[in-house]
């Protein structure tokens, strides 16, 4: 029987960047971000997929850093996305060692046909940390400032979720939230940063098969939180999954049934508490998992970000359709 081996992050990076120099658990590649920034000679991108630690209260696994151009991330998912343009599913699947060279296998991902997706606006600019340019600095200040004047995001939030912005076009003055599924950018949503006729703008096209933050949350073991918008999903970190609304399509229901988490917590805004109970009951019936909802008397999860962990003790477990009926009837 053929011996089986799991492809690694280093294997996937090597397909694009060439073979690295090894130093213990660290692999040094020629930095592609130096090259992109026009820095010559380019420095080394130091990658350690096994590095573990805690930053801003959250655990991380894996790190990459270039001392010359300043690129850094504590997410191997983000690193693959930034280098390859997508996160190759094959890099996390098992293949037989008889199937030719691993690097050639990884290269095949760029020949795959992909489903129709929504591209980012032509005017999209990635928000770098630290920000570059006047508008980027204003956007960064708004995103990271405390409430009620800002959104209270961290530098890691901005980097990990790939946030950007537009200064021209239909989405001028909007923060752009790219949505990834299976490592591919398939959709995006936006939120107005400056005065606009619409608080949020969405591109034309169906989003029924997409969930914001799903790639991150799908492999979390304990619980995931189903919320309305991207800011709410970010507030829950790797546990957050955004519906981009309050409705749940058949495809989204199927996706949620596949998450590894033992519990699904529905956390909709305060003005949608009846819908939260209905949705929790629907998911209990559809997924067979433990499902609860987190009641809010005011605001939304993003408003309560500093206290979300404490608030989880207030969640109410539901038991399918009968529980939904009883809740709605006030019994």
C-alpha positions in Angstrom: 0.0 0.0 0.0 1.4 3.4 -1.0 2.8 5.5 1.8 0.7 8.7 2.4 2.1 12.1 3.3 0.4 15.4 4.1 1.5 18.3 2.0 2.8 21.2 4.0 2.7 25.0 3.9 6.4 24.9 2.9 5.6 22.6 0.0 2.9 24.9 -1.3 5.2 28.0 -1.0 8.1 26.2 -2.7 5.9 25.7 -5.8 5.9 29.5 -6.2 9.1 30.7 -4.4 11.6 27.9 -5.0 13.3 25.8 -2.4 14.0 27.5 0.9 17.1 27.4 3.1 16.4 25.5 6.3 17.4 26.7 9.8 15.9 24.4 12.3 12.1 24.8 12.1 12.4 28.0 10.1 12.5 28.1 6.2 14.0 31.2 4.5 12.6 32.2 1.1 13.5 35.1 -1.2 10.9 37.6 -0.1 8.3 38.1 -2.8 7.0 41.2 -1.0 10.4 42.9 -1.3 10.3 42.3 -5.0 6.8 43.6 -5.3 7.7 46.7 -3.4 10.8 47.3 -5.7 13.3 46.6 -2.9 16.6 45.4 -4.3 18.2 43.2 -3.3 15.3 41.4 -1.7 15.7 40.1 1.8 14.6 36.8 3.2 11.1 35.9 4.2 11.4 33.8 7.4 8.6 31.2 7.7 8.0 29.0 10.7 4.7 27.1 10.4 5.2 25.5 13.9 5.8 28.7 15.9 3.1 29.0 18.6 2.4 31.9 20.9 -0.1 34.5 22.1 -0.7 38.0 20.7 -3.3 40.5 21.9 -4.8 37.7 24.0 -5.3 35.3 21.1 -3.3 32.1 20.4 -1.6 31.8 17.0 0.1 28.9 15.2 2.7 29.8 12.6 4.5 33.1 11.7 6.2 34.8 8.8 8.4 37.9 8.8 10.6 39.9 6.5 12.8 42.4 8.3 13.5 44.5 5.2 10.1 45.2 3.7 8.2 44.8 7.0 5.8 42.0 5.9 4.6 39.9 8.8 1.7 37.6 9.6 0.8 35.1 12.3 -1.4 33.1 10.0 -0.2 30.5 7.5 -3.6 30.8 5.9 -2.9 34.6 5.2 0.6 33.8 4.0 -0.5 31.3 1.4 -3.3 33.7 0.3 -0.8 36.6 0.0 1.9 34.6 -1.9 -0.2 32.3 -4.0 -3.3 34.4 -4.4 -5.4 31.6 -3.0 -5.1 28.9 -0.4 -4.6 25.6 -2.3 -7.0 22.9 -1.0 -4.5 20.2 -2.1 -2.0 21.6 0.3 -4.1 20.2 3.1 -5.1 16.9 1.6 -3.4 13.6 1.6 -1.8 12.3 -1.6 0.3 9.2 -2.4 4.0 9.7 -2.5 4.0 7.7 -5.7 2.2 10.6 -7.4 5.3 12.4 -8.8 7.0 15.3 -7.2 5.0 17.2 -4.5 5.8 20.6 -6.0 4.4 19.6 -9.3 1.2 18.4 -7.6 0.8 21.8 -5.9 1.5 23.6 -9.2 -1.6 21.8 -10.7 -3.8 23.9 -8.5 -3.3 26.9 -10.8 -4.7 24.8 -13.7 -8.0 24.0 -12.0 -11.3 25.4 -13.3 -13.0 27.5 -10.7 -16.6 28.4 -10.2 -17.7 31.9 -11.2 -16.7 34.4 -8.6 -17.1 38.1 -7.9 -13.8 40.0 -8.4 -12.7 42.8 -6.2 -13.3 46.4 -7.5 -10.5 47.6 -9.8 -10.0 50.5 -7.4 -9.4 48.2 -4.4 -6.3 48.8 -2.3 -5.1 46.6 0.5 -4.9 48.4 3.8 -1.4 47.9 5.1 -0.2 48.1 8.7 1.2 50.6 9.2 -0.9 52.5 6.6 0.5 54.3 3.6 -1.0 57.5 2.3 -3.4 60.1 3.8 -6.6 58.2 3.0 -5.3 54.9 4.3 -4.2 56.6 7.5 -7.7 58.1 8.0 -9.3 54.7 7.3 -6.9 53.0 9.7 -7.6 55.5 12.4 -11.4 55.0 12.0 -11.1 51.2 12.1 -8.8 51.1 15.1 -10.2 53.9 17.3 -12.4 53.1 20.3 -16.2 53.3 20.1 -18.3 55.3 19.5 -16.0 57.1 17.0 -14.2 54.1 15.6 -14.6 50.4 15.1 -12.1 49.1 17.6 -10.3 46.7 15.3 -6.7 45.5 15.9 -3.8 45.5 13.5 -4.1 41.7 13.4 -7.8 42.0 12.5 -7.0 44.2 9.5 -4.2 41.9 8.3 -5.8 38.6 9.0 -9.1 39.5 7.3 -7.4 41.2 4.3 -9.3 44.5 4.6 -9.0 47.2 2.0 -10.6 50.3 0.7 -11.5 52.3 -2.4 -10.9 56.0 -3.1 -12.6 56.0 -6.5 -15.5 54.4 -8.3 -18.8 52.9 -7.0 -17.2 51.9 -3.7 -15.3 55.1 -3.0 -15.1 55.8 0.7 -15.9 52.2 1.6 -14.1 49.6 3.6 -13.9 46.4 1.5 -14.3 43.0 3.2 -13.1 40.2 0.8 -14.9 36.9 1.3 -12.9 33.7 0.8 -14.2 30.1 0.3 -11.7 27.2 0.0 -9.0 29.8 -0.1 -10.4 31.7 -3.1 -11.7 35.2 -3.1 -15.3 34.6 -4.3 -17.3 37.7 -3.1 -16.9 40.9 -1.1 -19.0 43.3 0.8 -18.4 46.9 1.9 -19.2 49.5 4.6 -19.2 53.2 4.2 -16.4 55.1 5.9 -17.4 58.6 4.8 -20.8 60.1 4.0 -22.6 57.8 1.5 -26.1 57.2 0.3 -25.8 53.6 1.5 -24.2 52.2 4.7 -23.3 49.0 2.9 -22.9 48.1 -0.8 -22.8 44.6 -2.3 -21.9 43.5 -5.8 -24.5 42.1 -8.0 -24.7 38.3 -8.0 -25.9 35.6 -5.6 -24.1 35.1 -2.3 -26.3 32.1 -1.3 -23.3 29.7 -1.4 -20.9 31.9 0.7 -20.4 32.7 4.4 -18.0 35.4 5.6 -15.2 33.9 7.7 -16.2 30.3 6.9 -12.7 29.1 5.9 -11.4 30.1 9.4 -14.3 28.9 11.5 -14.9 25.6 9.7 -12.0 23.8 11.5 -12.6 25.3 15.0 -13.4 22.5 17.4 -15.5 24.0 20.2 -18.1 26.6 18.9 -18.8 29.0 16.0 -21.0 32.1 16.1 -23.4 32.8 13.3 -23.8 36.6 12.9 -25.2 39.1 10.4 -22.3 41.3 9.1 -18.5 41.2 8.7 -17.7 43.4 11.7 -19.7 41.1 13.9 -17.8 38.1 12.5 -14.5 39.8 13.1 -15.5 40.6 16.7 -15.7 36.8 17.3 -12.3 36.2 15.7 -11.8 32.7 14.2 -15.2 31.7 15.6 -17.2 34.2 13.6 -19.3 33.3 10.5 -21.2 36.1 8.8 -24.5 35.5 6.9 -24.3 39.0 5.3 -27.9 39.4 6.4 -30.4 37.4 8.4 -31.5 34.8 5.9 -30.0 31.3 5.6 -29.9 29.6 2.2 -29.9 25.9 1.6 -26.3 26.0 0.6 -25.3 28.0 3.7 -27.2 25.5 5.9 -25.3 22.7 4.3 -22.0 24.5 4.9 -22.8 25.0 8.6 -23.7 21.4 9.0 -20.1 20.6 8.0 -18.2 22.7 10.5 -16.2 20.7 13.0 -17.5 22.8 16.0 -19.6 21.0 18.5 -21.9 24.0 19.0 -23.4 26.7 16.8 -24.3 30.0 18.5 -26.6 32.3 16.7 -25.8 35.9 17.6 -28.0 38.4 15.6 -28.5 42.1 16.4 -30.8 43.2 19.1 -33.6 44.2 16.7 -33.6 40.6 15.3 -34.1 38.5 18.4 -37.2 36.7 17.1 -35.3 35.8 13.9 -32.3 34.6 16.1 -34.5 32.1 17.9 -36.1 30.9 14.6 -32.7 30.6 13.0 -31.3 28.7 16.0 -34.2 26.2 15.8 -33.7 25.8 12.0 -30.0 25.0 12.5 -30.7 22.5 15.3 -33.1 20.6 13.0 -30.8 20.8 10.0 -27.4 20.1 11.5 -28.0 17.8 14.4 -25.5 19.9 16.4 -26.0 21.6 19.7 -27.4 25.0 18.9 -28.0 28.1 21.0 -28.7 31.8 20.6 -27.1 34.7 22.3 -29.7 37.4 23.4 -28.9 41.1 22.9 -31.0 43.8 24.5 -29.3 46.5 22.5 -26.7 46.8 19.7 -24.9 44.0 17.9 -22.0 41.7 18.7 -19.5 44.3 17.4 -20.9 46.8 19.9 -20.2 44.3 22.8 -16.8 43.1 21.5 -14.9 43.6 24.8 -17.5 41.5 26.7 -18.4 38.8 24.2 -16.5 36.1 26.0 -18.4 36.9 29.3 -21.7 37.1 27.5 -21.4 33.5 26.1 -22.6 32.3 29.5 -26.0 33.9 28.8 -26.6 31.9 25.6 -29.9 29.9 25.5 -29.8 26.4 24.0 -32.7 25.4 21.7 -34.1 22.0 20.7 -35.4 22.2 17.2 -38.8 23.2 15.9 -40.9 22.6 19.1 -38.6 24.9 21.1 -38.9 27.6 18.4 -42.7 27.4 18.6 -42.6 27.7 22.4 -40.3 30.6 22.3 -42.5 32.5 19.8 -45.6 31.8 21.8 -43.9 33.0 25.0 -44.3 29.7 26.8 
